[in-house]
Amino acid sequence: MDETLKIMKALSDETRLKIVRFLLGGEKCVCEIFPHVKRTQSTTSIQLGKLEKAGILKSRREGKKTLYSVADLRVGDIFKVV
């Protein structure tokens, strides 16, 4: 139950919700995400960190870029229900 609560809390923010919905379409770097959510790059990076800490996202380095993707595909089910 704690894991579900952690996921729901992380998704309770509008920006984080937009980020996850965008990443359900595939892996993206911060440079692609922040214009989509209409926030600064630094704000977007902070929100990505919170989502990663919650176990919703995962990241990997590719050269100088950090690429983010959905780590827990159950999150996609939440969007289907809502």
C-alpha positions in Angstrom: 0.0 0.0 0.0 2.9 2.4 0.7 4.1 2.0 -2.8 0.7 2.9 -4.3 0.5 5.9 -2.0 3.9 7.1 -3.1 2.9 6.8 -6.8 -0.3 8.7 -6.2 1.4 11.5 -4.3 4.0 11.9 -7.1 1.2 12.1 -9.7 -0.8 14.7 -7.7 1.2 17.6 -9.2 0.0 18.9 -12.6 3.5 19.2 -14.0 4.6 15.7 -13.0 1.3 14.4 -14.4 2.0 16.0 -17.8 5.6 14.7 -17.7 4.5 11.1 -17.2 1.7 11.3 -19.8 4.3 12.7 -22.3 6.8 9.9 -21.4 4.2 7.2 -22.0 4.9 7.9 -25.6 8.5 6.9 -25.3 11.9 7.9 -23.9 12.8 11.6 -24.0 15.5 14.0 -22.8 14.8 17.1 -20.6 15.3 19.3 -23.7 12.2 17.7 -25.2 10.2 17.6 -22.0 10.4 21.1 -20.6 8.8 22.8 -23.7 6.0 20.3 -23.6 5.1 21.0 -20.0 5.7 24.8 -20.4 8.1 25.0 -17.4 11.7 26.0 -17.1 14.4 23.4 -17.7 15.4 23.5 -14.0 11.8 23.2 -12.7 11.3 20.2 -15.1 14.5 18.6 -13.9 13.4 18.9 -10.2 10.1 17.3 -11.1 11.8 14.5 -13.0 14.0 13.8 -10.0 10.9 13.5 -7.8 9.3 11.1 -10.2 12.5 9.0 -10.4 12.7 8.9 -6.6 9.1 7.7 -6.5 10.1 4.8 -8.9 7.8 6.0 -11.6 10.6 7.0 -14.0 14.0 5.7 -14.8 16.9 7.5 -16.5 20.0 6.7 -18.4 22.9 8.7 -19.7 23.7 9.0 -23.4 26.6 11.2 -23.9 25.8 14.6 -22.4 22.0 13.9 -22.3 20.0 12.2 -19.7 17.1 10.3 -21.1 13.9 9.5 -19.1 11.3 6.9 -19.5 8.5 5.3 -17.5 9.9 2.6 -15.2 6.6 1.4 -13.8 4.2 0.6 -16.6 1.3 0.3 -14.1 1.3 4.1 -14.3 -0.1 3.8 -17.8 -3.1 1.9 -16.4 -3.8 4.8 -14.0 -4.2 7.1 -17.1 -6.5 4.6 -18.7 -8.8 4.5 -15.7 -8.8 8.2 -15.2 
